[in-house]
Amino acid sequence: MQVLVRDNNVEQALKVLKKRMQREGVFREMKQRRAYEKPSERKAREHDEAIRRHRKAARKKAQWEGLIAAPKRRVKPTNARGPAAGSAPSFTTR
């Protein structure tokens, strides 16, 4: 896995690397490998994960087809002291 460092911004590159590793499941795998897992436990875990993936795919498909309602989206609360984070700053002219 590679992450390019732009303008000597190492902090941003680390942030991107951690996000990619999280998405790939590297941290989950490292945690699992800390201790020995019996083959029977591994088989049961992988079976449960497969069931979870299948149910999630079936739920997404049902939502796409309109058979069940999609979950409500959460609205980020705005900051009481000023504009919401990430919004463009407002400038006034004299």
Rosetta silent file (secondary structure, phi, psi, omega in degrees, C-alpha in Angstrom):
SEQUENCE: MQVLVRDNNVEQALKVLKKRMQREGVFREMKQRRAYEKPSERKAREHDEAIRRHRKAARKKAQWEGLIAAPKRRVKPTNARGPAAGSAPSFTTR
SCORE:     score description
SCORE:     0.000 S_00000001
   1 L     0.000  134.200 -178.067    0.000    0.000    0.000 S_00000001
   2 L  -125.094  143.535  174.106    1.384    3.383   -0.958 S_00000001
   3 L  -132.805  128.967  179.180    0.489    6.909    0.077 S_00000001
   4 L   -84.429  136.773  177.432    2.066    9.918   -1.559 S_00000001
   5 L   -96.947  118.042 -179.390    3.304   12.721    0.687 S_00000001
   6 L  -104.423  135.522  176.420    2.506   16.087   -0.850 S_00000001
   7 L    52.844   38.706 -179.934    4.236   19.310    0.212 S_00000001
   8 L    54.947   29.387 -179.843    5.975   17.550    3.143 S_00000001
   9 L   -93.866   81.559 -176.081    2.570   17.112    4.800 S_00000001
  10 H   -70.128  -36.361 -179.027    3.301   13.894    6.685 S_00000001
  11 H   -60.391  -43.132  179.490    0.321   14.256    9.046 S_00000001
  12 H   -66.479  -39.270  179.135   -2.119   14.253    6.123 S_00000001
  13 H   -64.716  -39.872  176.850   -0.357   11.264    4.540 S_00000001
  14 H   -63.776  -39.963  179.006   -0.603    9.340    7.845 S_00000001
  15 H   -61.892  -43.067  179.290   -4.287   10.173    8.065 S_00000001
  16 H   -66.318  -41.795  179.313   -4.857    8.844    4.542 S_00000001
  17 H   -61.536  -45.753  179.942   -2.797    5.711    5.278 S_00000001
  18 H   -62.269  -39.431 -179.735   -4.762    4.940    8.453 S_00000001
  19 H   -65.771  -42.007  178.202   -8.048    5.395    6.613 S_00000001
  20 H   -64.845  -41.970  179.359   -6.961    3.024    3.829 S_00000001
  21 H   -64.755  -38.143  177.868   -5.743    0.440    6.336 S_00000001
  22 H   -63.379  -44.413 -179.121   -9.048    0.693    8.218 S_00000001
  23 H   -64.228  -36.150 -179.587  -11.001    0.198    4.991 S_00000001
  24 H   -78.103  -14.027  178.870   -8.897   -2.841    4.042 S_00000001
  25 L    85.048   21.251 -178.672   -9.415   -4.420    7.467 S_00000001
  26 H   -66.277  -42.568 -177.695   -5.729   -4.484    8.434 S_00000001
  27 H   -66.484  -39.108  178.606   -6.370   -3.372   12.011 S_00000001
  28 H   -63.675  -42.316 -179.630   -9.109   -5.990   12.500 S_00000001
  29 H   -67.069  -39.665  177.898   -6.818   -8.709   11.180 S_00000001
  30 H   -61.559  -41.114 -179.870   -3.936   -7.587   13.429 S_00000001
  31 H   -65.136  -39.575 -179.922   -6.243   -7.746   16.446 S_00000001
  32 H   -67.749  -34.209 -176.248   -7.390  -11.253   15.515 S_00000001
  33 L   -81.669   -3.336  179.033   -3.837  -12.518   15.071 S_00000001
  34 L   -63.222  -33.723 -178.535   -2.721  -11.404   18.524 S_00000001
  35 L  -126.608  155.195  179.671   -3.963  -14.687   19.985 S_00000001
  36 L   -68.217  140.416  177.606   -4.286  -18.188   18.564 S_00000001
  37 L  -120.216  123.018 -179.372   -7.655  -19.063   17.117 S_00000001
  38 L   -62.954  148.712  179.700   -8.677  -22.693   16.955 S_00000001
  39 H   -56.998  -36.629  179.148   -9.667  -23.917   13.484 S_00000001
  40 H   -67.517  -38.091  177.783  -13.203  -24.674   14.680 S_00000001
  41 H   -67.819  -39.157  179.130  -13.547  -21.134   16.095 S_00000001
  42 H   -63.026  -44.028  179.947  -12.162  -19.670   12.874 S_00000001
  43 H   -62.909  -43.048  179.667  -14.649  -21.655   10.792 S_00000001
  44 H   -65.010  -42.071  179.305  -17.550  -20.538   13.002 S_00000001
  45 H   -63.049  -46.214  179.996  -16.417  -16.881   12.848 S_00000001
  46 H   -64.203  -35.582  177.248  -16.060  -16.933    9.061 S_00000001
  47 H   -64.377  -45.008  178.560  -19.493  -18.581    8.773 S_00000001
  48 H   -63.106  -39.845  178.335  -21.062  -15.859   10.935 S_00000001
  49 H   -64.649  -38.396  178.744  -19.318  -13.143    8.879 S_00000001
  50 H   -64.854  -41.450  177.758  -20.637  -14.686    5.653 S_00000001
  51 H   -62.514  -43.393 -179.905  -24.184  -14.688    7.048 S_00000001
  52 H   -61.347  -44.406  178.600  -23.777  -11.048    8.102 S_00000001
  53 H   -62.562  -42.548 -178.799  -22.532  -10.063    4.628 S_00000001
  54 H   -63.531  -44.317  179.765  -25.397  -11.933    2.950 S_00000001
  55 H   -64.339  -39.133  178.974  -28.024  -10.283    5.167 S_00000001
  56 H   -64.675  -42.876  178.874  -26.523   -6.852    4.560 S_00000001
  57 H   -64.102  -40.785  179.045  -26.541   -7.404    0.783 S_00000001
  58 H   -65.325  -39.385  178.923  -30.165   -8.622    0.914 S_00000001
  59 H   -65.094  -44.071  178.564  -31.151   -5.573    2.998 S_00000001
  60 H   -62.154  -41.335  179.885  -29.423   -3.184    0.563 S_00000001
  61 H   -64.578  -42.205  179.005  -31.108   -4.880   -2.386 S_00000001
  62 H   -64.437  -37.774  177.023  -34.526   -4.638   -0.719 S_00000001
  63 H   -66.571  -41.171 -179.870  -33.940   -0.939   -0.022 S_00000001
  64 H   -63.101  -39.048 -179.164  -32.870   -0.374   -3.622 S_00000001
  65 H   -81.617   -6.362  177.552  -35.991   -2.111   -4.905 S_00000001
  66 L    83.028   13.870 -179.673  -38.188   -0.101   -2.511 S_00000001
  67 L   -76.023  -32.273  175.644  -39.435   -3.101   -0.542 S_00000001
  68 L  -130.115  154.966 -178.654  -38.237   -1.640    2.758 S_00000001
  69 L   -74.286  142.912  176.137  -37.580    1.938    3.774 S_00000001
  70 L   -74.094  151.890  178.989  -34.013    3.175    3.815 S_00000001
  71 L   -64.926  149.602  179.245  -32.684    4.321    7.193 S_00000001
  72 L   -69.055  139.224  177.736  -33.073    8.012    7.971 S_00000001
  73 L   -79.386  140.474  177.691  -29.963   10.054    7.366 S_00000001
  74 L   -81.749  137.782  176.545  -28.496   11.834   10.351 S_00000001
  75 L   -98.756  127.442  179.791  -28.173   15.589   10.044 S_00000001
  76 L   -70.016  131.665  178.811  -25.000   16.994   11.523 S_00000001
  77 L   -70.714  144.811  178.962  -25.791   19.618   14.153 S_00000001
  78 L   -83.430  155.319  179.520  -24.477   23.097   13.441 S_00000001
  79 L   -73.384  130.378 -177.186  -22.109   24.820   15.813 S_00000001
  80 L   -68.357  -25.156 -176.855  -24.001   27.215   18.093 S_00000001
  81 L   -85.958  -15.107 -176.789  -21.110   29.705   18.061 S_00000001
  82 L  -170.869 -162.612 -178.998  -20.781   30.036   14.307 S_00000001
  83 L   -69.388  162.838 -179.953  -21.290   28.430   10.917 S_00000001
  84 L   -63.554  150.102  179.407  -21.163   24.669   10.466 S_00000001
  85 L   -62.299  135.755  177.092  -17.733   23.085   10.095 S_00000001
  86 L    91.512   -7.650  179.251  -16.626   22.867    6.494 S_00000001
  87 L   -84.500  160.410 -178.096  -18.857   25.655    5.261 S_00000001
  88 L   -70.220  140.155  178.605  -17.457   28.612    3.389 S_00000001
  89 L   -69.216  147.254  178.132  -16.572   31.631    5.552 S_00000001
  90 L   -97.464  135.702  179.412  -18.806   34.642    5.169 S_00000001
  91 L  -118.065  142.700  177.395  -17.187   37.988    4.408 S_00000001
  92 L  -113.256  148.995  177.950  -18.729   41.394    4.771 S_00000001
  93 L  -107.727  151.483 -179.067  -17.812   44.500    2.796 S_00000001
  94 L   -96.229    0.000    0.000  -17.666   47.993    4.199 S_00000001
